[in-house]
Amino acid sequence: ESRIQIYRGDVIQISGKGATKTFTVRKMSSGVGVERIFPLASPNLVEVKILKRGKVRRAKLYYLRELVGKRAKIKEKKYVKKD
């Protein structure tokens, strides 16, 4: 028996190709940073939802590990509506 667990955080890395593609999600859990690596082709992975897209200038966001508080937030990307 298994149950679905929701893991919400920031994707700080996507690596690999094809069946070996993985992504790393970082979240804060009671003041401690927790990172988890998920294989994209895993049968245990039910779904992946993108809740927000951020504006960053790097492919790998390892620098977020060192930041604390508001500095560790990713600015949300602004979209312009076309008429």
C-alpha positions, 0 to 999 in steps of 0.5 A, a space after each residue: 500500500 502506498 499513498 501520494 505525497 505532495 512535495 512543493 519547492 523550487 526546481 534548482 536543477 534539471 540534468 540528464 537526457 531521455 530515460 535518465 533525466 532528473 530534476 532536483 527540488 529544494 524546499 524549506 522544512 521547519 527552517 532546514 533546507 531539504 533537496 530531493 532528486 526525482 527521476 522524470 521517468 519514474 513510475 512512482 511519480 504521478 504528476 508534476 505541476 508547475 505553479 509559478 515560473 521565475 525569472 532567473 539568469 542561470 540554468 543551475 540555481 545552486 546559489 540559492 543554498 547559501 541565501 536566507 530569507 527574502 534573498 532566497 526567493 525567486 522573482 516571479 516572471 511577468 507576462 504581458 497579455 496580447 490583445 
